[in-house]
Amino acid sequence: MKNSAKNNNMYAAAKAAALAPYAHAVEGDMDAAACVIHAAPLSDAARGALAAACAGIGMPDPVFLDCMALGAIGGDSDVDAARRARSLFEAVEALDPVMTAVVDAAAAEAMGRAYREPVTPDGWGFVFGRPYAAFSHFQDDLVDVRLKQRDWAVFKALRKNAPWMFQG
């Protein structure tokens, strides 16, 4: 996790402290406007495509959050499930991105549990007031031109339907 020097103030210190338990699952600038949430490991090509897609809607250099490293997926007991959901919720809220990109079905399911709202793959919406673009298999979609176009359309639809997010 890269700690941004641009916010060297009490809020940055509080953010860093809130993220400390989850640092092992965070890759990139903790002050990024976009957060890519994944459960499956991402190839370099997928990371590059996601970074390009985020840049294409005005949110370059996203931070990546690994649900599996958080332990947000797996286990059987209700207590374990609640703990996993809480860890994902706390990590995303500590990062406080403007928007999230949820890039596989397992991550979408984990986000839905964490926020207690459905996260629909291959679509966009809002959880806890936070806009998201969600995909069932973003990485696999890169090999099919039609699916890549569909995924890009989801990013563009998010931008179109949440214009306030891109004003600044």
C-alpha positions, 0 to 999 in steps of 0.5 A: 500500500502506497501512503500518499504524502499529499494528505499529510494531516490528521485525516491521512493519519486516521486513514492510515490507521484504519487501513493498517489491518488491511494493508496486506490486501491493498495495492496502490495509492490509498488516496485513489479515486477508484478502488478495484475489488477482486477475489480472483488473482488478476493478470497484468493484462487485466490490471492494465485494462482496469487501470485504462478503463478507470483512466478512461472515465477520469479516475486514473491509477486505481487502488486494488483490494484483494477480497481473498487476502482480506479473508472476505471469502470462505468459511462456513459459520455465520460468525465467520461470514459476518467477520469477513463481510465486516473486514471488506466493508471496513477496508473499502470505507477506510479507502473511501474511494469515489467509486468501486469496480468489482471485477468478478462474481465472488467479489460481487457476492462479497460486496453484497454481503458486506454492504447488505445490498445486492451488487449485480455483476455486469452492471452498475449501481450504488452501495451505501451511496457509493457508485460501482461498476461490477463484472462477473469475469472482467479478466476472462472478458478481455479475450472476447471483443463483444464482452470487452465492449460490454464491460467498457459500456458499463464503465461509461454508463456509470459515468453517464448516470453519476455525472456528479462523481466526475465534476471537480 
